[in-house]
Amino acid sequence: MIKSYQEKNNFTYDWIIRTRVDGYWSDPLGPENFIPGKYLVPPGSSYGGLNDRFGVGDYNTSVVALSRLSLIPQLNGSGLTQLNSEAAFKAQLTTQKVQFTTRRLPFCIVTDRKYDFPPARFGVPVASLSSPGPLSGAKCRPCRPVCTGSCVGPVMNGLYRSWSWTDWANNTLELCDAHSDWEKGWEELFDEVAGKKLASARKKVWALNMDRCV
């Protein structure tokens, strides 16, 4: 799709960014994250492979990184089978000899799923949207954090580092108790953290009904 669009419009992308619609960015993506010849992903949330919640690279590295389906037969032929998304992502880069690097990034994945707190060894920590960050794609929600400061270290050290762990150094992470629905008053919490522009957008979306959305 990318190749055909370039050919149709007679140009070539210098860089391609892969992101998600459920991501919340607390700061812009800086120019230091564009590294020629390397594909950049966030650290943590690796689930036995590489964090696949965001990626940026030049055209050549991105072509490989975005070939999630077309490279499956080649992975299978190499004996790399029954991989989860993150492990398959790492395998497709390594088998195609694409260099990758990690860098902490200022975004999280907003989720309404419920997770036990405190998380078990293979559990999922849920960050408060108000965390100083960078959160590097960790799951998050608007909440009044129940675990901050010295509380965070023991919880995160109990997680398996190659699974759902995320960086928490320098008090960058505050944790929610996400075992139930979003708490009452989450709208005000979101608006306070996100600022006037996103708060206004949230209110506009909240005012829509099904007839206007479909």
C-alpha positions in Angstrom: 0.0 0.0 0.0 2.8 2.4 0.9 4.7 1.5 -2.3 1.7 2.0 -4.6 0.8 5.3 -3.0 4.4 6.5 -3.5 4.3 5.4 -7.2 0.9 7.0 -7.8 2.1 10.3 -6.3 5.7 10.2 -7.6 7.5 10.6 -4.3 9.3 8.5 -1.6 8.9 8.7 2.1 12.0 9.6 4.1 10.5 8.4 7.3 7.5 6.3 8.3 5.8 6.4 11.7 3.7 3.5 13.0 1.4 4.4 15.9 -2.0 3.5 17.4 -5.3 5.4 17.7 -5.6 4.5 21.4 -2.3 6.1 22.2 -2.0 9.2 24.4 1.0 11.4 23.9 2.1 13.8 26.7 4.8 15.4 24.6 5.8 15.7 20.9 8.1 13.1 19.2 11.5 14.6 19.1 13.9 14.6 16.1 16.4 12.5 18.1 14.1 9.5 17.6 14.8 9.5 13.8 17.9 7.4 13.3 19.0 6.4 9.8 19.4 2.7 9.3 17.8 1.7 12.5 14.2 1.0 13.5 13.2 2.6 16.8 10.7 1.2 19.3 9.9 1.9 22.9 11.5 -0.2 25.7 9.4 -2.4 28.0 6.1 -4.1 27.3 8.1 -6.5 25.2 6.3 -9.8 25.9 9.3 -11.9 24.9 10.1 -9.9 21.8 9.9 -6.1 21.0 7.4 -3.5 22.0 5.2 -3.2 18.9 3.0 -0.3 20.1 5.0 2.3 18.2 7.8 2.3 15.7 9.7 4.8 13.5 12.3 4.3 10.8 13.5 5.3 7.4 11.9 3.9 4.3 14.0 0.7 4.1 13.7 -0.3 7.7 10.0 0.5 7.8 9.3 -1.7 4.8 10.5 -4.7 6.8 8.9 -3.6 10.1 5.5 -3.2 8.5 5.6 -6.5 6.6 3.8 -8.2 9.5 1.8 -10.6 7.3 3.9 -11.1 4.2 7.0 -12.3 6.2 5.0 -15.0 8.1 5.8 -17.7 5.5 9.5 -16.9 5.8 9.5 -17.0 9.6 7.6 -20.3 9.4 10.2 -21.7 7.0 12.9 -20.7 9.5 11.2 -22.7 12.2 9.9 -19.6 14.0 6.3 -20.6 14.7 3.6 -20.0 17.3 5.0 -16.6 18.2 3.0 -13.8 19.8 2.9 -10.4 18.1 5.9 -9.0 19.9 8.1 -12.1 19.4 7.2 -12.3 15.7 8.0 -8.6 15.3 11.5 -9.1 16.7 12.0 -12.2 14.6 11.1 -10.4 11.4 13.6 -7.6 12.1 16.4 -10.0 13.1 15.9 -12.5 10.2 15.9 -9.6 7.7 19.0 -8.1 9.4 17.4 -4.8 10.3 19.0 -3.1 13.2 16.7 -1.8 16.0 17.1 0.3 19.0 14.9 1.4 22.0 14.3 4.8 23.4 11.8 5.9 26.1 8.9 7.7 24.5 6.2 10.0 25.9 3.1 8.0 25.2 0.9 5.4 26.8 -2.0 3.1 25.5 -5.3 4.1 27.0 -7.3 1.1 28.1 -10.6 0.3 29.8 -9.6 -3.3 30.4 -9.4 -4.5 34.0 -6.2 -5.8 35.5 -5.4 -7.1 39.0 -3.5 -4.8 41.4 -0.9 -5.3 42.4 0.1 -7.1 39.2 1.5 -10.6 39.5 4.8 -11.6 37.9 3.2 -11.8 34.5 0.5 -9.3 35.2 0.0 -5.9 33.6 0.8 -2.6 35.4 -1.6 0.3 34.5 -0.1 3.8 34.7 -1.9 6.9 35.7 -2.3 9.3 32.9 -0.9 11.9 35.3 2.5 10.0 35.5 5.4 12.3 34.7 6.6 9.7 32.2 7.9 8.9 29.6 5.7 5.8 29.7 6.9 4.2 26.5 3.6 2.6 25.5 2.6 1.2 28.9 -1.2 0.7 29.5 -2.8 3.7 31.2 -6.0 5.3 32.3 -7.1 8.5 34.0 -7.1 7.7 37.7 -6.1 8.9 41.1 -2.9 6.8 41.5 -2.8 4.4 44.5 0.9 3.7 44.2 3.5 6.4 43.8 7.1 7.1 44.9 8.7 4.3 47.0 5.6 2.1 46.4 6.4 1.7 42.7 9.7 0.0 42.9 8.7 -3.2 44.7 5.7 -3.6 42.4 7.6 -3.2 39.2 10.6 -5.3 40.4 8.1 -8.1 41.0 7.3 -8.2 37.2 9.1 -10.4 34.7 11.3 -7.9 32.9 10.9 -9.5 29.5 7.2 -9.4 29.7 5.0 -6.5 30.8 7.7 -4.6 32.7 8.2 -0.9 31.9 10.8 1.6 33.0 9.9 3.4 36.3 13.2 5.1 37.2 13.3 8.6 38.6 9.6 8.6 39.8 8.3 8.6 36.2 5.6 6.1 36.9 2.4 6.3 39.1 0.1 3.2 39.2 -3.6 2.8 39.1 -5.7 0.1 40.8 -7.3 -1.0 37.5 -9.2 -4.1 38.8 -12.5 -2.4 38.2 -14.1 0.2 35.9 -12.8 3.7 35.5 -13.4 5.6 38.6 -16.1 8.2 39.1 -14.9 11.6 38.0 -12.4 10.3 35.5 -13.5 13.0 33.0 -12.2 15.8 35.3 -9.0 13.8 35.9 -8.4 13.5 32.1 -9.2 17.1 31.4 -6.8 18.3 34.1 -3.9 16.2 32.7 -4.6 16.6 29.0 -5.2 20.3 28.9 -7.8 22.5 27.4 -7.5 21.4 23.7 -8.0 17.7 24.4 -10.5 18.4 27.1 -12.6 20.3 24.6 -12.3 17.4 22.1 -13.3 14.9 24.8 -16.5 16.9 25.5 -17.4 17.1 21.9 -17.1 13.4 21.4 -19.0 12.7 24.7 -21.9 14.8 23.3 -22.2 12.7 20.2 -24.9 10.0 19.8 -24.9 6.9 17.7 -26.8 8.5 14.9 -24.1 11.2 14.5 -21.2 8.7 14.8 -22.4 6.1 12.3 
